[in-house]
Amino acid sequence: MLITSGADLLLSVDHTPTATIVTVSGELDATAAQDLEDHLDHVDTDRGVMVLDLTGVTFCDSVGLASLLDVNRRGIDLRVVGSRQVARTVTLAGMDSEVPLFGSVSDATGRRTRRLVPSP
């Protein structure tokens, strides 16, 4: 399913037997972060794991980062895949202990088990 937001944000949702994969592209700023949270409220997470693929996110501000924490605090097994830039932003904000970062969707879904460790 492809969802477009009025805030230059594109989301697609795919389901596998073990995970819900939400692919996000565009800018994750204050307006888009609220749209993302609203859409994620309606995503079926019965498969246990939600993978948020942010490799297509070109910009993420503090409100975008806060939206990741909000999703994580809902009790969802959230796993984030991001570019080095997104991983670095999460790490610099001190959120890497709360938001698990992975190098690929395969890593995040457990088909491989390698957690991303961003370089400083």
Secondary structure, DSSP 8 states (H G I E B T S, - for coil): -EEEETTTEEEEEEE-SSEEEEEEEEEESHHHHHHHHHHHTTS--TTSEEEEEEEEEEEE-HHHHHHHHHHHTTT-EEEEEE-HHHHHHHHHTT-TTTS-EESSHHHHHTSS--B-----
